[in-house]
Amino acid sequence: QVQLVESGGGLVQAGGSLRLSCAASRRTFNGYAMAMGWFRQAPGKEREFVAAIMYNGENTAYADSVKGRFTISRDNAKNTMYLQMNSLKPEDTAVYYCAARGSSWIGLQGYEYDYWGQGTQVTVSS
């Protein structure tokens, strides 16, 4: 089992910044160093992919809606992943979830992930 705990959400004005963190209880699963990702779900909407990072941090992927504004990173020594969110917009308002998968490679779909955090609320006011 892998436990994931997000933190760093909150209320921010449009144009502001937040940094989310996701602390994992372990870095490997079934012998694989886990790729990790961020997803979000706004009220009344489907969960959507935000960003993902390979186990070693060498490869990353972003949704088009956040490219150039969000940066995903990880510190494997701390078993922690981050999402730096800049130039926030009201449409970024959502519950943000971190996720981990039992593979070293990036996944872009929610079903590819095995473990999920409880979510952290991000609210961007206009």
Secondary structure, DSSP 8 states (H G I E B T S, - for coil): ---EEEE--EEEETT--EEEEEEES-SEETTEE-EEEEEEE-TTS--EEEEEE-TTSS-EEE-TTTTTTEEEEEETTTTEEEEEE-S--GGG-EEEEEEEESSSS---SGGG--EE---EEEEEE-
